């Protein structure tokens, strides 16, 4: 199908019979301006409080407060990165970037995840040092500042919860701030313990709680962004099961070269070569498969090459008839070396 600048297209069904070719359906979404407003509000709030917290952390000699402030710095950086990525992702596709710059958001999410992991290693080292030789900590300052931090992060978390968290980019910034909120709760508890019991090591223990939360959030972001960069199928989609589902459609004889990936968060894409029985209606089959992909798998960006058995790229194809459950076409042309499993009707597949 031919795609035009204003979204109009010519459907393959409008072509002369025999030009089955490729079909391509898609739906794109762009982060609304509302998302950017919520992120900016959180950025202003966090930056202002972070400056105050650094000063108090140094005066109180509290690693927990300083670690929270460092984490808030990464919060601010993650939001700035998310805002830049949103701008880049909203740019239309042009030139060599045929998908546009949509994966800028995934780069942002991965950077946020890596930042959390690196910072957690440094804070863990410092916390262990303070467990061994704990300095004097001013518990009252720690407690008051941490409680203020809880309030600030609650507001910032609420701001980001209003944005579109289906975007891995926004989710990365959200995880930063949510982790910081839990960290402030742990720090407040540590300040209370130091104030009431004098147990200075509570400050370092609170830091280790923050470290554990940072490791968890950072690993999740790096893993999910890595799956997208490695062209893995979206979480929850089994390509083999999907291929078997497609080939179970009436008149479909074989599905191969099946690829499923994500362009960016919430934008799964699929391409496949579909072979239809001689005399079958290729256009009808294509429309049926695209409807199936859209309604049952949420895949609206699908490119399907649909051919009759024996006509794909002029390949010589032999239809083997055997006594087993799997009569199957055997292409000897460009699809002889297919990418991935070949899906055919019946209980067997290779």
Phi and psi in degrees as a GROMACS rama.xvg file:
@    title "Ramachandran Plot"
@    xaxis  label "Phi"
@    yaxis  label "Psi"
@TYPE xy
-96.7697  123.607  UNK-2
-98.3598  134.704  UNK-3
-112.957  168.921  UNK-4
-61.9323  -30.3898  UNK-5
-97.891  12.1336  UNK-6
92.0254  -1.41898  UNK-7
-80.5832  157.182  UNK-8
-151.567  161.112  UNK-9
-102.81  125.92  UNK-10
-79.6435  138.905  UNK-11
-56.7928  -26.101  UNK-12
-66.8755  -17.3247  UNK-13
-83.9896  -7.86833  UNK-14
-83.7551  165.807  UNK-15
-61.1931  146.574  UNK-16
-59.2784  135.29  UNK-17
111.308  -18.1877  UNK-18
-99.3497  61.5774  UNK-19
-67.5759  -44.721  UNK-20
47.9698  -134.529  UNK-21
-114.28  146.515  UNK-22
-123.065  149.25  UNK-23
-147.485  112.155  UNK-24
-118.552  145.51  UNK-25
-158.354  163.281  UNK-26
-146.399  125.205  UNK-27
-114.023  148.179  UNK-28
-126.634  146.415  UNK-29
-118.542  138.143  UNK-30
-56.3903  126.236  UNK-31
-71.3466  162.566  UNK-32
-60.1942  -28.2509  UNK-33
-58.9478  -37.9745  UNK-34
-59.5137  -43.6108  UNK-35
-65.51  -36.7579  UNK-36
-64.2523  -43.1937  UNK-37
-64.7358  -40.1124  UNK-38
-67.4642  -39.1545  UNK-39
-64.5726  -40.6409  UNK-40
-61.3107  -43.6861  UNK-41
-64.5047  -37.7931  UNK-42
-62.5509  -46.5173  UNK-43
-61.1588  -45.4431  UNK-44
-62.2302  -47.3517  UNK-45
-67.2723  -43.1414  UNK-46
-62.2089  -42.8448  UNK-47
-63.7119  -44.8997  UNK-48
-69.9873  -35.4443  UNK-49
-59.7497  -42.1056  UNK-50
-61.3247  -41.567  UNK-51
-66.5853  -40.9479  UNK-52
-66.5726  -37.0536  UNK-53
-60.3653  -46.1387  UNK-54
-60.9775  -46.6332  UNK-55
-67.7444  -37.9867  UNK-56
-61.2952  -39.9875  UNK-57
-68.1586  -44.4556  UNK-58
-63.2194  -38.9267  UNK-59
-85.5738  -6.09046  UNK-60
54.772  42.4149  UNK-61
-106.177  113.647  UNK-62
-65.9801  -34.4252  UNK-63
-60.7038  -43.0643  UNK-64
-67.6664  -42.2614  UNK-65
-65.0598  -38.1451  UNK-66
-66.5462  -37.6846  UNK-67
-64.1951  -40.3878  UNK-68
-64.9141  -40.3905  UNK-69
-63.258  -39.7802  UNK-70
-65.814  -37.2091  UNK-71
-66.2736  -30.5198  UNK-72
-63.4223  -42.3519  UNK-73
-69.3292  -31.0866  UNK-74
-58.329  -49.5799  UNK-75
-62.2012  -43.6334  UNK-76
-63.3124  -38.3561  UNK-77
-65.8837  -36.5215  UNK-78
-70.3861  -42.4736  UNK-79
-59.6056  -44.8637  UNK-80
-62.2363  -40.8509  UNK-81
-63.9843  -40.1029  UNK-82
-66.1222  -42.1172  UNK-83
-63.4685  -44.1777  UNK-84
-62.5628  -37.6283  UNK-85
-60.922  -42.6455  UNK-86
-61.8022  -45.6634  UNK-87
-65.1147  -42.8305  UNK-88
-66.0649  -26.163  UNK-89
-79.1826  -11.3311  UNK-90
-68.5756  141.687  UNK-91
-69.5197  155.33  UNK-92
-67.7398  134.006  UNK-93
-160.324  158.432  UNK-94
60.4805  -135.435  UNK-95
-77.6839  -11.166  UNK-96
-96.4148  83.6442  UNK-97
-72.0829  -16.243  UNK-98
-101.212  5.33848  UNK-99
75.0838  -152.076  UNK-100
-114.107  36.937  UNK-101
-62.1176  -29.7157  UNK-102
-79.3957  0.677463  UNK-103
-59.2437  -33.7875  UNK-104
-65.9415  -35.0676  UNK-105
-72.9347  -36.8229  UNK-106
-59.9767  -41.5752  UNK-107
-61.6518  -45.5348  UNK-108
-62.3489  -40.9518  UNK-109
-67.3164  -39.546  UNK-110
-62.9682  -39.8094  UNK-111
-62.4167  -43.1556  UNK-112
-63.9873  -44.4241  UNK-113
-64.5654  -39.4115  UNK-114
-60.4114  -43.5879  UNK-115
-61.4438  -42.3992  UNK-116
-65.9901  -45.4162  UNK-117
-64.2897  -45.155  UNK-118
-64.42  -35.8139  UNK-119
-65.7101  -35.8479  UNK-120
-64.9461  -44.3447  UNK-121
-63.2927  -45.3354  UNK-122
-66.8125  -35.3439  UNK-123
-62.8623  -41.9156  UNK-124
-61.9756  -46.5989  UNK-125
-64.3247  -38.415  UNK-126
-64.8514  -41.048  UNK-127
-63.0109  -41.5995  UNK-128
-59.6188  -38.1569  UNK-129
-77.8372  -22.8574  UNK-130
-69.1664  -35.7178  UNK-131
-72.3597  -45.859  UNK-132
-133.13  83.5785  UNK-133
-72.5194  129.475  UNK-134
-81.1598  168.896  UNK-135
-70.6007  134.634  UNK-136
-123.174  134.611  UNK-137
-84.2123  96.488  UNK-138
-61.8565  -37.4615  UNK-139
-62.3606  -46.8036  UNK-140
-61.8634  -41.5648  UNK-141
-61.295  -46.1168  UNK-142
-63.2949  -48.7456  UNK-143
-63.7869  -45.5783  UNK-144
-64.935  -41.2008  UNK-145
-64.484  -40.2576  UNK-146
-63.637  -39.6001  UNK-147
-63.6484  -38.3768  UNK-148
-63.7879  -37.1772  UNK-149
-59.4637  -45.6036  UNK-150
-63.0222  -47.1007  UNK-151
-60.1342  -44.6763  UNK-152
-72.6189  -29.9309  UNK-153
-61.3738  -44.3084  UNK-154
-65.4762  -45.3516  UNK-155
-63.4828  -39.9684  UNK-156
-63.2577  -40.0422  UNK-157
-63.4592  -41.3511  UNK-158
-56.6506  -49.3647  UNK-159
-72.5115  -26.4173  UNK-160
-66.5184  -19.9522  UNK-161
-78.4278  -19.1894  UNK-162
-81.028  174.259  UNK-163
-81.0141  96.9731  UNK-164
-79.6195  -0.700407  UNK-165
-71.1731  -17.3072  UNK-166
-78.8157  125.908  UNK-167
-62.942  -27.6988  UNK-168
-63.4436  -52.6781  UNK-169
-65.0782  -38.5799  UNK-170
-62.1233  -35.2243  UNK-171
-62.0032  -46.21  UNK-172
-65.1804  -39.5339  UNK-173
-62.5699  -44.2755  UNK-174
-63.4283  -36.9801  UNK-175
-57.2879  -50.8242  UNK-176
-71.5296  -38.3573  UNK-177
-63.0518  -42.3165  UNK-178
-62.1478  -39.2615  UNK-179
-64.3952  -37.351  UNK-180
-60.3587  -47.4552  UNK-181
-63.1336  -36.3652  UNK-182
-63.585  -39.8986  UNK-183
-66.6389  -35.1684  UNK-184
-62.2569  -45.0322  UNK-185
-63.5247  -39.6255  UNK-186
-66.1091  -39.1456  UNK-187
-62.4542  -41.7847  UNK-188
-62.3331  -42.2036  UNK-189
-63.0022  -42.2311  UNK-190
-61.5294  -39.0319  UNK-191
-65.6969  -41.4339  UNK-192
-63.9915  -45.6322  UNK-193
-62.5893  -41.4926  UNK-194
-66.4855  -38.0944  UNK-195
-93.2863  -27.5801  UNK-196
-119.399  -18.5677  UNK-197
79.4181  8.65664  UNK-198
-78.7351  93.5268  UNK-199
-66.1106  -27.098  UNK-200
-67.6391  -12.9229  UNK-201
-59.968  -30.8561  UNK-202
-63.5586  -46.0695  UNK-203
-68.4158  -37.2265  UNK-204
-63.9848  -37.9463  UNK-205
-63.4622  -37.7991  UNK-206
-61.6973  -39.8346  UNK-207
-66.2463  -32.8506  UNK-208
-63.0273  -44.3359  UNK-209
-61.0798  -41.3885  UNK-210
-59.4324  -45.2329  UNK-211
-60.8667  -41.7858  UNK-212
-65.721  -39.5092  UNK-213
-65.4622  -40.8732  UNK-214
-62.106  -42.5334  UNK-215
-63.7541  -48.2921  UNK-216
-67.5302  -41.6404  UNK-217
-63.9779  -43.6562  UNK-218
-61.4919  -42.4116  UNK-219
-61.6889  -41.8828  UNK-220
-67.8303  -43.4835  UNK-221
-64.8054  -40.7355  UNK-222
-63.818  -48.5773  UNK-223
-67.8353  -41.9891  UNK-224
-67.4652  -36.6402  UNK-225
-62.7212  -38.2857  UNK-226
-61.4239  -39.2377  UNK-227
-69.3058  -43.3279  UNK-228
-65.5178  -31.2825  UNK-229
-87.0098  8.94332  UNK-230
61.2698  31.2838  UNK-231
-72.7296  155.598  UNK-232
-64.3384  149.627  UNK-233
-56.8055  146.626  UNK-234
-56.3428  134.186  UNK-235
91.902  -5.05785  UNK-236
-110.29  120.368  UNK-237
-96.9678  107.991  UNK-238
-57.608  -37.8273  UNK-239
-64.7324  -44.5652  UNK-240
-65.4021  -39.046  UNK-241
-64.5142  -42.6572  UNK-242
-61.1641  -41.9187  UNK-243
-64.2695  -35.0676  UNK-244
-65.6112  -43.159  UNK-245
-64.1228  -44.014  UNK-246
-72.7337  -14.5255  UNK-247
-79.0254  -5.0886  UNK-248
-70.5773  143.35  UNK-249
-54.0197  137.688  UNK-250
77.0763  -8.47732  UNK-251
-82.0627  126.956  UNK-252
-101.431  -33.2481  UNK-253
-157.849  145.987  UNK-254
-128.066  122.801  UNK-255
-143.205  -179.493  UNK-256
48.6531  43.9675  UNK-257
-86.5658  120.531  UNK-258
-127.718  132.224  UNK-259
-130.649  128.024  UNK-260
-151.033  -178.24  UNK-261
-120.985  129.737  UNK-262
-70.6137  -46.7146  UNK-263
-157.23  -175.087  UNK-264
-56.6448  131.297  UNK-265
73.4444  10.5484  UNK-266
-127.67  73.911  UNK-267
-71.1627  151.451  UNK-268
-136.605  155.048  UNK-269
-145.927  144.456  UNK-270
-138.277  148.858  UNK-271
-162.753  156.023  UNK-272
-106.091  122.64  UNK-273
-112.804  127.335  UNK-274
-105.144  130.18  UNK-275
-111.268  146.891  UNK-276
-59.0125  147.051  UNK-277
-52.6519  133.154  UNK-278
87.3931  -8.84305  UNK-279
-73.0962  159.44  UNK-280
-90.5994  100.484  UNK-281
-61.1785  -41.1938  UNK-282
-66.8561  -39.9328  UNK-283
-64.7533  -42.3358  UNK-284
-62.4553  -44.5338  UNK-285
-59.3863  -46.6733  UNK-286
-63.1752  -38.1049  UNK-287
-65.7227  -41.7986  UNK-288
-68.314  -39.2476  UNK-289
-66.8564  -36.4366  UNK-290
-65.4945  -40.7978  UNK-291
-61.5021  -45.9782  UNK-292
-63.2967  -38.9753  UNK-293
-71.5831  -47.4806  UNK-294
-78.7662  -36.0369  UNK-295
-98.6489  -22.8028  UNK-296
-122.573  -6.15897  UNK-297
69.1471  21.9636  UNK-298
-100.025  105.031  UNK-299
-105.757  -8.65588  UNK-300
-102.891  84.5078  UNK-301
-124.683  130.368  UNK-302
-115.341  113.602  UNK-303
-118.495  125.717  UNK-304
-96.7014  115.569  UNK-305
-114.977  121.716  UNK-306
-131.871  156.411  UNK-307
-75.9872  151.184  UNK-308
-57.1223  127.226  UNK-309
97.9081  -8.57319  UNK-310
-114.226  -1.35576  UNK-311
-68.3272  115.62  UNK-312
51.1011  30.7865  UNK-313
72.0322  16.8347  UNK-314
-72.575  146.223  UNK-315
-82.1537  120.51  UNK-316
-123.345  133.477  UNK-317
-111.037  131.79  UNK-318
-95.8177  109.663  UNK-319
-80.2663  129.345  UNK-320
-112.029  116.012  UNK-321
-125.95  175.752  UNK-322
-83.3511  -9.59551  UNK-323
-79.0978  -176.37  UNK-324
-84.0174  6.48217  UNK-325
-130.988  75.4378  UNK-326
-68.1729  130.792  UNK-327
-147.019  142.539  UNK-328
-72.2794  148.03  UNK-329
-126.811  90.734  UNK-330
-69.5417  140.379  UNK-331
-114.527  11.0858  UNK-332
-98.4691  -133.43  UNK-333
-69.0976  -16.5955  UNK-334
-98.8282  13.3993  UNK-335
-62.3904  -37.0052  UNK-336
-109.086  84.0262  UNK-337
-78.3749  158.202  UNK-338
-93.9215  105.826  UNK-339
92.1371  -173.167  UNK-340
-64.2357  152.73  UNK-341
-103.586  122.035  UNK-342
-99.8609  125.476  UNK-343
-134.093  156.857  UNK-344
-59.8685  149.878  UNK-345
103.643  179.188  UNK-346
-78.4444  -7.64618  UNK-347
-110.395  151.812  UNK-348
-153.032  146.838  UNK-349
